[in-house]
Amino acid sequence: MASAAAEESATVNAARAKVFADFLHAPTAHCEVSSVDLDFLSEDKTLATELSSQPKFDATKPSLFLAEGLIMYLGAAVKLKLLKDVSAVAAPESVFVLNFMDPSESETAKKTPGAIEGGLSVDEARREMGTHGWTNLEFYRFGDEKLSFGRFPTEKFKPSPSFSFFIATKA
């Protein structure tokens, strides 16, 4: 029997596939893409077990791992498990792009139970990623000059730590 979290993941991936098909007219990927339905609370079904069942995934070759809108909902222990699980399957020279909420600078988050625990600070990200062999960490926030592309009204708003990203390379 599938867990509720795994069923929700499958629903999210199905909805994403529908958007790509119906609204984006099924754009052709420039590389192999593997979407994984996974309950990160499971000890038996891990990112490694699920990727090993993907015919096109080669654990010996560098890969791009993209996690958008995910880690901030996993909780304190599971967010670290995600970082560990991705690190375990990433070959050297792989790239990990992670969208996260940095609650350490948000007054709203500091007043919200669980936000600090579920979020990921830049310091915590540096420590955890360094522990798992990632280097060249670059951090960005929505609204930063490098992430604005001239569209973010910086004269009205400051860059937002609630919409942070890092890019890391596996050593």
Residue pairs with C-beta under 8 A, 6 or more apart in sequence:
2 10
3 39
3 41
3 42
5 39
5 40
5 41
6 37
6 38
6 39
6 42
6 45
9 37
9 38
9 39
10 37
13 35
13 36
13 37
16 35
17 35
20 26
20 27
31 64
32 56
32 57
34 51
34 54
34 56
34 57
36 47
36 50
36 51
36 54
37 50
38 45
38 46
38 47
38 50
39 45
40 74
40 78
40 81
40 82
40 85
41 78
46 85
47 85
47 86
47 88
47 89
48 85
48 88
48 89
51 57
51 59
51 89
52 59
57 63
59 89
59 91
60 91
61 91
62 90
62 91
62 92
62 93
62 94
62 95
62 170
63 89
63 90
63 91
63 94
63 95
64 94
64 95
64 96
64 97
65 86
65 90
65 94
65 95
65 96
65 97
66 97
67 82
67 86
67 96
67 97
67 98
67 99
68 97
68 99
69 99
70 82
70 99
71 79
71 82
71 98
71 99
71 100
71 120
72 79
72 100
72 101
72 118
72 119
72 120
73 118
74 81
74 82
74 118
75 114
75 117
75 118
76 117
76 118
79 118
79 120
80 128
83 128
83 129
83 132
84 132
86 96
87 129
87 132
87 133
87 134
87 170
90 96
90 170
91 170
92 170
92 171
93 169
93 170
94 169
94 170
95 167
95 168
95 169
95 170
96 129
96 134
96 166
96 167
96 168
96 169
96 170
97 165
97 166
97 167
98 120
98 125
98 165
98 166
98 168
99 163
99 164
99 165
100 119
100 120
100 125
100 164
100 165
100 166
101 109
101 115
101 118
101 119
101 120
101 161
101 162
101 163
101 164
102 119
102 120
102 121
102 122
102 141
102 161
102 162
102 164
103 109
103 110
103 112
103 115
103 116
103 118
103 119
103 121
103 161
103 162
104 116
104 119
104 121
104 122
104 123
104 161
105 161
106 115
106 161
106 162
108 115
109 115
109 116
109 119
109 162
110 116
122 139
122 164
122 166
125 137
125 139
125 166
126 137
129 137
129 166
129 168
130 137
133 170
133 171
134 168
134 169
134 170
134 171
135 168
135 169
135 170
135 171
136 167
136 168
136 169
137 166
137 167
137 168
138 166
138 167
138 168
139 164
139 165
139 166
140 146
140 147
140 164
140 165
140 166
140 167
141 147
141 159
141 160
141 161
141 163
141 164
141 165
142 152
142 159
142 160
142 163
142 164
143 152
143 154
143 157
143 158
143 159
143 160
143 163
144 159
145 154
147 159
147 165
148 154
152 159
